[in-house]
């Protein structure tokens, strides 16, 4: 039986408003009505009422010198009504439970908190014998698979500052530091990290959540139970873990850098 395609609905006015906000978000200077119309391939008359409405509701404002439009802090204010951790917890609850149920492995979500790796959420495996990582657990990032992935995705200058202040890094020799930097570059290119655990027998797999380009970054980690059904199959689990990490990112309303570029037609 042929599967029915899901219906697609369009709301032209809403799409115009979002197009304007997204265009202003990436514009290096305030944009006139004509600039926006040209950039969005629309007529000025199509955008005039929408711009007027956005200005009245304080989402955009006119630059006093050029007369062009720019974003206000209204969107920032809305985005920060709730803490990023609260948003992460809401967005990750269902994907993490689905992942644990499908893999029969526990999973956890962690972030960098200062110089520490902190676990902010966990979903336990449905199996009676399972690994568990306590929410609130902290560790030295370089001593963990998830921590190394988080460090690998820091912006270069931020990564340099982080390593300079890290206690584990400070004890490394020059050769060890060079090896670590090469490893971090390799991890960044792969987009995930799979490595033997430094704290127990077994393998850990971690995938990026969020959009590192705007500073929203977390990691979805799965510690594989040694002697369990998934031992030796860890690499085959990566696509499923990445898929659920992407589901969390989507639930946060974020696009990864490449996705955002494709959406903007670049």
Buried (B, 14 or more C-beta within 10 A) or exposed (E): EEEEEEEEEEEEEEEBBEBBBBBBEEBEEBBBBEBBBEBBEBEEEEBEEBBEBBBEEEBBBBEEEEEBBBBBEBEEEEEEEEEBBEBBBEBBBBBBBBBBEEBBBBBBBBBBEEEBBBBBBBBBBBEEEBBEBEBEBBBBBBEBBBBBBBBBBBEEEEBEEBBEEBEBBEEBEEEEEEEBBEBBEEBBEEBBBBBEBBEEEBBBBBBBBBBBBEEBBBBBBBBBBEEBEBEEEBEEBBEBBBEBBBBBBBBBEBBBEEBBEEEEEE
